[in-house]
Amino acid sequence: MNKLLEFGRKAMFYVRVLSGYEERRIRSYRLELQRRLEQAQEKKAALRRAPEQVILSEVRNMVEEMQALNKKLEETEAAIEEYFKPLDKEAEFIMKMQLDGEESTKELLETLQKQALLEKLEEERNANKQNVETSQQRNQDPASAPSHAQMR
């Protein structure tokens, strides 16, 4: 009976081989093994790339955060400028008034200096005239000059 079973198994194997069933089964098994091997290699490559991708994604996140922060900073600066615009205008007006006041003060000082200089020149002229007049009187009255000296 064992021989009969063995003969039946061999016969079935030959039938499968001749019909191509066994060849297809071997081929599908080999293709399945090849597909599994490729998937394993892809996973391995993905694991190798994973740190790079993690780093790149972190860098992207940091860049996005920095861009958002820069945008927020610019918006804040614009809001501050808008808030202080009236104060800037008032400060500019005050500075303009002070500059005008300084200019008018300078002009006033220059005018006063010119006037003082003119008065000084006038006084010097008057003093020179008086000196000239007194010296002319002395020149005209030489006799009276020694008498003054003798009286003393």
Chimera marker file (.cmm) of the C-alpha trace (Angstrom):
<marker_set name="trace">
<marker id="1" x="0.000" y="0.000" z="0.000" r="1" g="1" b="0" radius="0.5"/>
<marker id="2" x="2.887" y="2.336" z="0.695" r="1" g="1" b="0" radius="0.5"/>
<marker id="3" x="4.195" y="1.574" z="-2.746" r="1" g="1" b="0" radius="0.5"/>
<marker id="4" x="0.834" y="2.424" z="-4.239" r="1" g="1" b="0" radius="0.5"/>
<marker id="5" x="0.727" y="5.725" z="-2.361" r="1" g="1" b="0" radius="0.5"/>
<marker id="6" x="4.283" y="6.490" z="-3.398" r="1" g="1" b="0" radius="0.5"/>
<marker id="7" x="3.449" y="5.703" z="-7.022" r="1" g="1" b="0" radius="0.5"/>
<marker id="8" x="0.355" y="7.963" z="-6.815" r="1" g="1" b="0" radius="0.5"/>
<marker id="9" x="2.385" y="10.840" z="-5.420" r="1" g="1" b="0" radius="0.5"/>
<marker id="10" x="4.975" y="10.503" z="-8.160" r="1" g="1" b="0" radius="0.5"/>
<marker id="11" x="2.248" y="10.311" z="-10.789" r="1" g="1" b="0" radius="0.5"/>
<marker id="12" x="0.581" y="13.442" z="-9.464" r="1" g="1" b="0" radius="0.5"/>
<marker id="13" x="3.928" y="15.236" z="-9.455" r="1" g="1" b="0" radius="0.5"/>
<marker id="14" x="4.529" y="14.274" z="-13.106" r="1" g="1" b="0" radius="0.5"/>
<marker id="15" x="1.046" y="15.447" z="-14.028" r="1" g="1" b="0" radius="0.5"/>
<marker id="16" x="1.628" y="18.770" z="-12.304" r="1" g="1" b="0" radius="0.5"/>
<marker id="17" x="5.049" y="19.171" z="-13.937" r="1" g="1" b="0" radius="0.5"/>
<marker id="18" x="3.697" y="18.295" z="-17.356" r="1" g="1" b="0" radius="0.5"/>
<marker id="19" x="0.678" y="20.574" z="-16.970" r="1" g="1" b="0" radius="0.5"/>
<marker id="20" x="2.904" y="23.510" z="-15.882" r="1" g="1" b="0" radius="0.5"/>
<marker id="21" x="1.205" y="23.860" z="-12.528" r="1" g="1" b="0" radius="0.5"/>
<marker id="22" x="4.374" y="23.120" z="-10.556" r="1" g="1" b="0" radius="0.5"/>
<marker id="23" x="6.410" y="25.481" z="-12.706" r="1" g="1" b="0" radius="0.5"/>
<marker id="24" x="3.893" y="28.287" z="-12.156" r="1" g="1" b="0" radius="0.5"/>
<marker id="25" x="3.855" y="27.609" z="-8.425" r="1" g="1" b="0" radius="0.5"/>
<marker id="26" x="7.676" y="27.702" z="-8.276" r="1" g="1" b="0" radius="0.5"/>
<marker id="27" x="7.738" y="30.848" z="-10.376" r="1" g="1" b="0" radius="0.5"/>
<marker id="28" x="5.116" y="32.576" z="-8.210" r="1" g="1" b="0" radius="0.5"/>
<marker id="29" x="6.991" y="31.557" z="-5.073" r="1" g="1" b="0" radius="0.5"/>
<marker id="30" x="10.219" y="32.914" z="-6.538" r="1" g="1" b="0" radius="0.5"/>
<marker id="31" x="8.478" y="36.166" z="-7.545" r="1" g="1" b="0" radius="0.5"/>
<marker id="32" x="6.982" y="36.467" z="-4.064" r="1" g="1" b="0" radius="0.5"/>
<marker id="33" x="10.429" y="36.008" z="-2.524" r="1" g="1" b="0" radius="0.5"/>
<marker id="34" x="11.888" y="38.609" z="-4.911" r="1" g="1" b="0" radius="0.5"/>
<marker id="35" x="9.095" y="41.066" z="-4.063" r="1" g="1" b="0" radius="0.5"/>
<marker id="36" x="9.671" y="40.580" z="-0.338" r="1" g="1" b="0" radius="0.5"/>
<marker id="37" x="13.411" y="41.106" z="-0.835" r="1" g="1" b="0" radius="0.5"/>
<marker id="38" x="12.791" y="44.361" z="-2.757" r="1" g="1" b="0" radius="0.5"/>
<marker id="39" x="10.404" y="45.595" z="-0.058" r="1" g="1" b="0" radius="0.5"/>
<marker id="40" x="12.980" y="44.811" z="2.611" r="1" g="1" b="0" radius="0.5"/>
<marker id="41" x="15.638" y="46.722" z="0.661" r="1" g="1" b="0" radius="0.5"/>
<marker id="42" x="13.271" y="49.687" z="0.229" r="1" g="1" b="0" radius="0.5"/>
<marker id="43" x="12.561" y="49.720" z="3.970" r="1" g="1" b="0" radius="0.5"/>
<marker id="44" x="16.276" y="49.560" z="4.659" r="1" g="1" b="0" radius="0.5"/>
<marker id="45" x="16.952" y="52.500" z="2.312" r="1" g="1" b="0" radius="0.5"/>
<marker id="46" x="14.039" y="54.413" z="3.868" r="1" g="1" b="0" radius="0.5"/>
<marker id="47" x="15.521" y="53.848" z="7.314" r="1" g="1" b="0" radius="0.5"/>
<marker id="48" x="18.850" y="55.186" z="6.074" r="1" g="1" b="0" radius="0.5"/>
<marker id="49" x="17.138" y="58.255" z="4.613" r="1" g="1" b="0" radius="0.5"/>
<marker id="50" x="14.927" y="58.755" z="7.656" r="1" g="1" b="0" radius="0.5"/>
<marker id="51" x="17.511" y="60.740" z="9.685" r="1" g="1" b="0" radius="0.5"/>
<marker id="52" x="18.152" y="62.991" z="6.697" r="1" g="1" b="0" radius="0.5"/>
<marker id="53" x="14.428" y="63.506" z="6.207" r="1" g="1" b="0" radius="0.5"/>
<marker id="54" x="13.935" y="64.179" z="9.907" r="1" g="1" b="0" radius="0.5"/>
<marker id="55" x="16.723" y="66.756" z="9.842" r="1" g="1" b="0" radius="0.5"/>
<marker id="56" x="15.346" y="68.334" z="6.675" r="1" g="1" b="0" radius="0.5"/>
<marker id="57" x="11.839" y="68.487" z="8.113" r="1" g="1" b="0" radius="0.5"/>
<marker id="58" x="13.200" y="70.070" z="11.313" r="1" g="1" b="0" radius="0.5"/>
<marker id="59" x="15.106" y="72.631" z="9.258" r="1" g="1" b="0" radius="0.5"/>
<marker id="60" x="11.961" y="73.378" z="7.241" r="1" g="1" b="0" radius="0.5"/>
<marker id="61" x="9.964" y="73.809" z="10.438" r="1" g="1" b="0" radius="0.5"/>
<marker id="62" x="12.602" y="76.153" z="11.868" r="1" g="1" b="0" radius="0.5"/>
<marker id="63" x="12.672" y="78.202" z="8.662" r="1" g="1" b="0" radius="0.5"/>
<marker id="64" x="8.872" y="78.456" z="8.680" r="1" g="1" b="0" radius="0.5"/>
<marker id="65" x="8.899" y="79.519" z="12.324" r="1" g="1" b="0" radius="0.5"/>
<marker id="66" x="11.571" y="82.151" z="11.618" r="1" g="1" b="0" radius="0.5"/>
<marker id="67" x="9.591" y="83.478" z="8.652" r="1" g="1" b="0" radius="0.5"/>
<marker id="68" x="6.460" y="83.669" z="10.780" r="1" g="1" b="0" radius="0.5"/>
<marker id="69" x="8.423" y="85.447" z="13.501" r="1" g="1" b="0" radius="0.5"/>
<marker id="70" x="9.888" y="87.919" z="10.988" r="1" g="1" b="0" radius="0.5"/>
<marker id="71" x="6.418" y="88.621" z="9.627" r="1" g="1" b="0" radius="0.5"/>
<marker id="72" x="5.078" y="89.161" z="13.129" r="1" g="1" b="0" radius="0.5"/>
<marker id="73" x="8.019" y="91.438" z="13.921" r="1" g="1" b="0" radius="0.5"/>
<marker id="74" x="7.407" y="93.519" z="10.797" r="1" g="1" b="0" radius="0.5"/>
<marker id="75" x="3.710" y="93.813" z="11.664" r="1" g="1" b="0" radius="0.5"/>
<marker id="76" x="4.617" y="94.896" z="15.195" r="1" g="1" b="0" radius="0.5"/>
<marker id="77" x="7.087" y="97.488" z="13.878" r="1" g="1" b="0" radius="0.5"/>
<marker id="78" x="4.425" y="98.834" z="11.518" r="1" g="1" b="0" radius="0.5"/>
<marker id="79" x="1.917" y="99.039" z="14.370" r="1" g="1" b="0" radius="0.5"/>
<marker id="80" x="4.445" y="100.866" z="16.566" r="1" g="1" b="0" radius="0.5"/>
<marker id="81" x="5.226" y="103.316" z="13.769" r="1" g="1" b="0" radius="0.5"/>
<marker id="82" x="1.513" y="103.954" z="13.262" r="1" g="1" b="0" radius="0.5"/>
<marker id="83" x="1.040" y="104.466" z="16.990" r="1" g="1" b="0" radius="0.5"/>
<marker id="84" x="3.884" y="106.977" z="17.279" r="1" g="1" b="0" radius="0.5"/>
<marker id="85" x="3.160" y="108.850" z="14.037" r="1" g="1" b="0" radius="0.5"/>
<marker id="86" x="1.247" y="111.687" z="15.783" r="1" g="1" b="0" radius="0.5"/>
<marker id="87" x="4.027" y="112.006" z="18.359" r="1" g="1" b="0" radius="0.5"/>
<marker id="88" x="6.625" y="112.104" z="15.601" r="1" g="1" b="0" radius="0.5"/>
<marker id="89" x="4.696" y="114.874" z="13.878" r="1" g="1" b="0" radius="0.5"/>
<marker id="90" x="4.459" y="116.847" z="17.118" r="1" g="1" b="0" radius="0.5"/>
<marker id="91" x="8.159" y="116.330" z="17.825" r="1" g="1" b="0" radius="0.5"/>
<marker id="92" x="9.006" y="117.435" z="14.298" r="1" g="1" b="0" radius="0.5"/>
<marker id="93" x="6.858" y="120.557" z="14.729" r="1" g="1" b="0" radius="0.5"/>
<marker id="94" x="8.511" y="121.346" z="18.089" r="1" g="1" b="0" radius="0.5"/>
<marker id="95" x="11.981" y="120.832" z="16.628" r="1" g="1" b="0" radius="0.5"/>
<marker id="96" x="11.075" y="123.096" z="13.723" r="1" g="1" b="0" radius="0.5"/>
<marker id="97" x="9.887" y="125.760" z="16.135" r="1" g="1" b="0" radius="0.5"/>
<marker id="98" x="13.082" y="125.429" z="18.174" r="1" g="1" b="0" radius="0.5"/>
<marker id="99" x="15.215" y="125.708" z="15.043" r="1" g="1" b="0" radius="0.5"/>
<marker id="100" x="13.258" y="128.775" z="13.960" r="1" g="1" b="0" radius="0.5"/>
<marker id="101" x="13.668" y="130.175" z="17.490" r="1" g="1" b="0" radius="0.5"/>
<marker id="102" x="17.403" y="129.487" z="17.390" r="1" g="1" b="0" radius="0.5"/>
<marker id="103" x="17.672" y="131.154" z="14.006" r="1" g="1" b="0" radius="0.5"/>
<marker id="104" x="15.768" y="134.206" z="15.223" r="1" g="1" b="0" radius="0.5"/>
<marker id="105" x="17.902" y="134.232" z="18.396" r="1" g="1" b="0" radius="0.5"/>
<marker id="106" x="21.038" y="134.084" z="16.235" r="1" g="1" b="0" radius="0.5"/>
<marker id="107" x="19.747" y="136.917" z="14.099" r="1" g="1" b="0" radius="0.5"/>
<marker id="108" x="18.903" y="138.925" z="17.222" r="1" g="1" b="0" radius="0.5"/>
<marker id="109" x="22.372" y="138.277" z="18.679" r="1" g="1" b="0" radius="0.5"/>
<marker id="110" x="24.014" y="139.253" z="15.401" r="1" g="1" b="0" radius="0.5"/>
<marker id="111" x="21.943" y="142.445" z="15.299" r="1" g="1" b="0" radius="0.5"/>
<marker id="112" x="22.830" y="143.235" z="18.929" r="1" g="1" b="0" radius="0.5"/>
<marker id="113" x="26.512" y="142.568" z="18.229" r="1" g="1" b="0" radius="0.5"/>
<marker id="114" x="26.421" y="144.837" z="15.198" r="1" g="1" b="0" radius="0.5"/>
<marker id="115" x="24.653" y="147.519" z="17.191" r="1" g="1" b="0" radius="0.5"/>
<marker id="116" x="27.155" y="147.204" z="20.043" r="1" g="1" b="0" radius="0.5"/>
<marker id="117" x="30.012" y="147.358" z="17.550" r="1" g="1" b="0" radius="0.5"/>
<marker id="118" x="28.516" y="150.461" z="15.929" r="1" g="1" b="0" radius="0.5"/>
<marker id="119" x="28.047" y="152.102" z="19.337" r="1" g="1" b="0" radius="0.5"/>
<marker id="120" x="31.629" y="151.258" z="20.252" r="1" g="1" b="0" radius="0.5"/>
<marker id="121" x="32.877" y="152.701" z="16.990" r="1" g="1" b="0" radius="0.5"/>
<marker id="122" x="30.755" y="155.807" z="17.552" r="1" g="1" b="0" radius="0.5"/>
<marker id="123" x="32.151" y="156.199" z="21.071" r="1" g="1" b="0" radius="0.5"/>
<marker id="124" x="35.694" y="155.807" z="19.736" r="1" g="1" b="0" radius="0.5"/>
<marker id="125" x="35.015" y="158.437" z="17.094" r="1" g="1" b="0" radius="0.5"/>
<marker id="126" x="33.580" y="160.781" z="19.702" r="1" g="1" b="0" radius="0.5"/>
<marker id="127" x="36.574" y="160.149" z="21.938" r="1" g="1" b="0" radius="0.5"/>
<marker id="128" x="38.926" y="160.778" z="19.021" r="1" g="1" b="0" radius="0.5"/>
<marker id="129" x="37.076" y="163.994" z="18.189" r="1" g="1" b="0" radius="0.5"/>
<marker id="130" x="37.348" y="165.156" z="21.774" r="1" g="1" b="0" radius="0.5"/>
<marker id="131" x="41.058" y="164.318" z="21.832" r="1" g="1" b="0" radius="0.5"/>
<marker id="132" x="41.571" y="166.165" z="18.591" r="1" g="1" b="0" radius="0.5"/>
<marker id="133" x="39.584" y="169.164" z="19.868" r="1" g="1" b="0" radius="0.5"/>
<marker id="134" x="41.484" y="169.293" z="23.151" r="1" g="1" b="0" radius="0.5"/>
<marker id="135" x="44.794" y="168.999" z="21.406" r="1" g="1" b="0" radius="0.5"/>
<marker id="136" x="43.768" y="171.801" z="19.033" r="1" g="1" b="0" radius="0.5"/>
<marker id="137" x="42.765" y="173.954" z="21.959" r="1" g="1" b="0" radius="0.5"/>
<marker id="138" x="46.116" y="173.336" z="23.601" r="1" g="1" b="0" radius="0.5"/>
<marker id="139" x="47.880" y="174.183" z="20.408" r="1" g="1" b="0" radius="0.5"/>
<marker id="140" x="45.924" y="177.416" z="20.129" r="1" g="1" b="0" radius="0.5"/>
<marker id="141" x="46.436" y="178.388" z="23.764" r="1" g="1" b="0" radius="0.5"/>
<marker id="142" x="50.126" y="177.733" z="24.495" r="1" g="1" b="0" radius="0.5"/>
<marker id="143" x="50.441" y="180.534" z="27.056" r="1" g="1" b="0" radius="0.5"/>
<marker id="144" x="47.752" y="179.229" z="29.268" r="1" g="1" b="0" radius="0.5"/>
<marker id="145" x="49.356" y="175.803" z="29.478" r="1" g="1" b="0" radius="0.5"/>
<marker id="146" x="52.553" y="177.008" z="31.283" r="1" g="1" b="0" radius="0.5"/>
<marker id="147" x="50.544" y="179.150" z="33.653" r="1" g="1" b="0" radius="0.5"/>
<marker id="148" x="48.702" y="176.145" z="34.814" r="1" g="1" b="0" radius="0.5"/>
<marker id="149" x="51.990" y="174.494" z="35.449" r="1" g="1" b="0" radius="0.5"/>
<marker id="150" x="53.303" y="177.482" z="37.368" r="1" g="1" b="0" radius="0.5"/>
<marker id="151" x="50.303" y="177.662" z="39.591" r="1" g="1" b="0" radius="0.5"/>
<marker id="152" x="50.823" y="174.309" z="40.889" r="1" g="1" b="0" radius="0.5"/>
<link id1="1" id2="2" r="1" g="1" b="0" radius="0.2"/>
<link id1="2" id2="3" r="1" g="1" b="0" radius="0.2"/>
<link id1="3" id2="4" r="1" g="1" b="0" radius="0.2"/>
<link id1="4" id2="5" r="1" g="1" b="0" radius="0.2"/>
<link id1="5" id2="6" r="1" g="1" b="0" radius="0.2"/>
<link id1="6" id2="7" r="1" g="1" b="0" radius="0.2"/>
<link id1="7" id2="8" r="1" g="1" b="0" radius="0.2"/>
<link id1="8" id2="9" r="1" g="1" b="0" radius="0.2"/>
<link id1="9" id2="10" r="1" g="1" b="0" radius="0.2"/>
<link id1="10" id2="11" r="1" g="1" b="0" radius="0.2"/>
<link id1="11" id2="12" r="1" g="1" b="0" radius="0.2"/>
<link id1="12" id2="13" r="1" g="1" b="0" radius="0.2"/>
<link id1="13" id2="14" r="1" g="1" b="0" radius="0.2"/>
<link id1="14" id2="15" r="1" g="1" b="0" radius="0.2"/>
<link id1="15" id2="16" r="1" g="1" b="0" radius="0.2"/>
<link id1="16" id2="17" r="1" g="1" b="0" radius="0.2"/>
<link id1="17" id2="18" r="1" g="1" b="0" radius="0.2"/>
<link id1="18" id2="19" r="1" g="1" b="0" radius="0.2"/>
<link id1="19" id2="20" r="1" g="1" b="0" radius="0.2"/>
<link id1="20" id2="21" r="1" g="1" b="0" radius="0.2"/>
<link id1="21" id2="22" r="1" g="1" b="0" radius="0.2"/>
<link id1="22" id2="23" r="1" g="1" b="0" radius="0.2"/>
<link id1="23" id2="24" r="1" g="1" b="0" radius="0.2"/>
<link id1="24" id2="25" r="1" g="1" b="0" radius="0.2"/>
<link id1="25" id2="26" r="1" g="1" b="0" radius="0.2"/>
<link id1="26" id2="27" r="1" g="1" b="0" radius="0.2"/>
<link id1="27" id2="28" r="1" g="1" b="0" radius="0.2"/>
<link id1="28" id2="29" r="1" g="1" b="0" radius="0.2"/>
<link id1="29" id2="30" r="1" g="1" b="0" radius="0.2"/>
<link id1="30" id2="31" r="1" g="1" b="0" radius="0.2"/>
<link id1="31" id2="32" r="1" g="1" b="0" radius="0.2"/>
<link id1="32" id2="33" r="1" g="1" b="0" radius="0.2"/>
<link id1="33" id2="34" r="1" g="1" b="0" radius="0.2"/>
<link id1="34" id2="35" r="1" g="1" b="0" radius="0.2"/>
<link id1="35" id2="36" r="1" g="1" b="0" radius="0.2"/>
<link id1="36" id2="37" r="1" g="1" b="0" radius="0.2"/>
<link id1="37" id2="38" r="1" g="1" b="0" radius="0.2"/>
<link id1="38" id2="39" r="1" g="1" b="0" radius="0.2"/>
<link id1="39" id2="40" r="1" g="1" b="0" radius="0.2"/>
<link id1="40" id2="41" r="1" g="1" b="0" radius="0.2"/>
<link id1="41" id2="42" r="1" g="1" b="0" radius="0.2"/>
<link id1="42" id2="43" r="1" g="1" b="0" radius="0.2"/>
<link id1="43" id2="44" r="1" g="1" b="0" radius="0.2"/>
<link id1="44" id2="45" r="1" g="1" b="0" radius="0.2"/>
<link id1="45" id2="46" r="1" g="1" b="0" radius="0.2"/>
<link id1="46" id2="47" r="1" g="1" b="0" radius="0.2"/>
<link id1="47" id2="48" r="1" g="1" b="0" radius="0.2"/>
<link id1="48" id2="49" r="1" g="1" b="0" radius="0.2"/>
<link id1="49" id2="50" r="1" g="1" b="0" radius="0.2"/>
<link id1="50" id2="51" r="1" g="1" b="0" radius="0.2"/>
<link id1="51" id2="52" r="1" g="1" b="0" radius="0.2"/>
<link id1="52" id2="53" r="1" g="1" b="0" radius="0.2"/>
<link id1="53" id2="54" r="1" g="1" b="0" radius="0.2"/>
<link id1="54" id2="55" r="1" g="1" b="0" radius="0.2"/>
<link id1="55" id2="56" r="1" g="1" b="0" radius="0.2"/>
<link id1="56" id2="57" r="1" g="1" b="0" radius="0.2"/>
<link id1="57" id2="58" r="1" g="1" b="0" radius="0.2"/>
<link id1="58" id2="59" r="1" g="1" b="0" radius="0.2"/>
<link id1="59" id2="60" r="1" g="1" b="0" radius="0.2"/>
<link id1="60" id2="61" r="1" g="1" b="0" radius="0.2"/>
<link id1="61" id2="62" r="1" g="1" b="0" radius="0.2"/>
<link id1="62" id2="63" r="1" g="1" b="0" radius="0.2"/>
<link id1="63" id2="64" r="1" g="1" b="0" radius="0.2"/>
<link id1="64" id2="65" r="1" g="1" b="0" radius="0.2"/>
<link id1="65" id2="66" r="1" g="1" b="0" radius="0.2"/>
<link id1="66" id2="67" r="1" g="1" b="0" radius="0.2"/>
<link id1="67" id2="68" r="1" g="1" b="0" radius="0.2"/>
<link id1="68" id2="69" r="1" g="1" b="0" radius="0.2"/>
<link id1="69" id2="70" r="1" g="1" b="0" radius="0.2"/>
<link id1="70" id2="71" r="1" g="1" b="0" radius="0.2"/>
<link id1="71" id2="72" r="1" g="1" b="0" radius="0.2"/>
<link id1="72" id2="73" r="1" g="1" b="0" radius="0.2"/>
<link id1="73" id2="74" r="1" g="1" b="0" radius="0.2"/>
<link id1="74" id2="75" r="1" g="1" b="0" radius="0.2"/>
<link id1="75" id2="76" r="1" g="1" b="0" radius="0.2"/>
<link id1="76" id2="77" r="1" g="1" b="0" radius="0.2"/>
<link id1="77" id2="78" r="1" g="1" b="0" radius="0.2"/>
<link id1="78" id2="79" r="1" g="1" b="0" radius="0.2"/>
<link id1="79" id2="80" r="1" g="1" b="0" radius="0.2"/>
<link id1="80" id2="81" r="1" g="1" b="0" radius="0.2"/>
<link id1="81" id2="82" r="1" g="1" b="0" radius="0.2"/>
<link id1="82" id2="83" r="1" g="1" b="0" radius="0.2"/>
<link id1="83" id2="84" r="1" g="1" b="0" radius="0.2"/>
<link id1="84" id2="85" r="1" g="1" b="0" radius="0.2"/>
<link id1="85" id2="86" r="1" g="1" b="0" radius="0.2"/>
<link id1="86" id2="87" r="1" g="1" b="0" radius="0.2"/>
<link id1="87" id2="88" r="1" g="1" b="0" radius="0.2"/>
<link id1="88" id2="89" r="1" g="1" b="0" radius="0.2"/>
<link id1="89" id2="90" r="1" g="1" b="0" radius="0.2"/>
<link id1="90" id2="91" r="1" g="1" b="0" radius="0.2"/>
<link id1="91" id2="92" r="1" g="1" b="0" radius="0.2"/>
<link id1="92" id2="93" r="1" g="1" b="0" radius="0.2"/>
<link id1="93" id2="94" r="1" g="1" b="0" radius="0.2"/>
<link id1="94" id2="95" r="1" g="1" b="0" radius="0.2"/>
<link id1="95" id2="96" r="1" g="1" b="0" radius="0.2"/>
<link id1="96" id2="97" r="1" g="1" b="0" radius="0.2"/>
<link id1="97" id2="98" r="1" g="1" b="0" radius="0.2"/>
<link id1="98" id2="99" r="1" g="1" b="0" radius="0.2"/>
<link id1="99" id2="100" r="1" g="1" b="0" radius="0.2"/>
<link id1="100" id2="101" r="1" g="1" b="0" radius="0.2"/>
<link id1="101" id2="102" r="1" g="1" b="0" radius="0.2"/>
<link id1="102" id2="103" r="1" g="1" b="0" radius="0.2"/>
<link id1="103" id2="104" r="1" g="1" b="0" radius="0.2"/>
<link id1="104" id2="105" r="1" g="1" b="0" radius="0.2"/>
<link id1="105" id2="106" r="1" g="1" b="0" radius="0.2"/>
<link id1="106" id2="107" r="1" g="1" b="0" radius="0.2"/>
<link id1="107" id2="108" r="1" g="1" b="0" radius="0.2"/>
<link id1="108" id2="109" r="1" g="1" b="0" radius="0.2"/>
<link id1="109" id2="110" r="1" g="1" b="0" radius="0.2"/>
<link id1="110" id2="111" r="1" g="1" b="0" radius="0.2"/>
<link id1="111" id2="112" r="1" g="1" b="0" radius="0.2"/>
<link id1="112" id2="113" r="1" g="1" b="0" radius="0.2"/>
<link id1="113" id2="114" r="1" g="1" b="0" radius="0.2"/>
<link id1="114" id2="115" r="1" g="1" b="0" radius="0.2"/>
<link id1="115" id2="116" r="1" g="1" b="0" radius="0.2"/>
<link id1="116" id2="117" r="1" g="1" b="0" radius="0.2"/>
<link id1="117" id2="118" r="1" g="1" b="0" radius="0.2"/>
<link id1="118" id2="119" r="1" g="1" b="0" radius="0.2"/>
<link id1="119" id2="120" r="1" g="1" b="0" radius="0.2"/>
<link id1="120" id2="121" r="1" g="1" b="0" radius="0.2"/>
<link id1="121" id2="122" r="1" g="1" b="0" radius="0.2"/>
<link id1="122" id2="123" r="1" g="1" b="0" radius="0.2"/>
<link id1="123" id2="124" r="1" g="1" b="0" radius="0.2"/>
<link id1="124" id2="125" r="1" g="1" b="0" radius="0.2"/>
<link id1="125" id2="126" r="1" g="1" b="0" radius="0.2"/>
<link id1="126" id2="127" r="1" g="1" b="0" radius="0.2"/>
<link id1="127" id2="128" r="1" g="1" b="0" radius="0.2"/>
<link id1="128" id2="129" r="1" g="1" b="0" radius="0.2"/>
<link id1="129" id2="130" r="1" g="1" b="0" radius="0.2"/>
<link id1="130" id2="131" r="1" g="1" b="0" radius="0.2"/>
<link id1="131" id2="132" r="1" g="1" b="0" radius="0.2"/>
<link id1="132" id2="133" r="1" g="1" b="0" radius="0.2"/>
<link id1="133" id2="134" r="1" g="1" b="0" radius="0.2"/>
<link id1="134" id2="135" r="1" g="1" b="0" radius="0.2"/>
<link id1="135" id2="136" r="1" g="1" b="0" radius="0.2"/>
<link id1="136" id2="137" r="1" g="1" b="0" radius="0.2"/>
<link id1="137" id2="138" r="1" g="1" b="0" radius="0.2"/>
<link id1="138" id2="139" r="1" g="1" b="0" radius="0.2"/>
<link id1="139" id2="140" r="1" g="1" b="0" radius="0.2"/>
<link id1="140" id2="141" r="1" g="1" b="0" radius="0.2"/>
<link id1="141" id2="142" r="1" g="1" b="0" radius="0.2"/>
<link id1="142" id2="143" r="1" g="1" b="0" radius="0.2"/>
<link id1="143" id2="144" r="1" g="1" b="0" radius="0.2"/>
<link id1="144" id2="145" r="1" g="1" b="0" radius="0.2"/>
<link id1="145" id2="146" r="1" g="1" b="0" radius="0.2"/>
<link id1="146" id2="147" r="1" g="1" b="0" radius="0.2"/>
<link id1="147" id2="148" r="1" g="1" b="0" radius="0.2"/>
<link id1="148" id2="149" r="1" g="1" b="0" radius="0.2"/>
<link id1="149" id2="150" r="1" g="1" b="0" radius="0.2"/>
<link id1="150" id2="151" r="1" g="1" b="0" radius="0.2"/>
<link id1="151" id2="152" r="1" g="1" b="0" radius="0.2"/>
</marker_set>
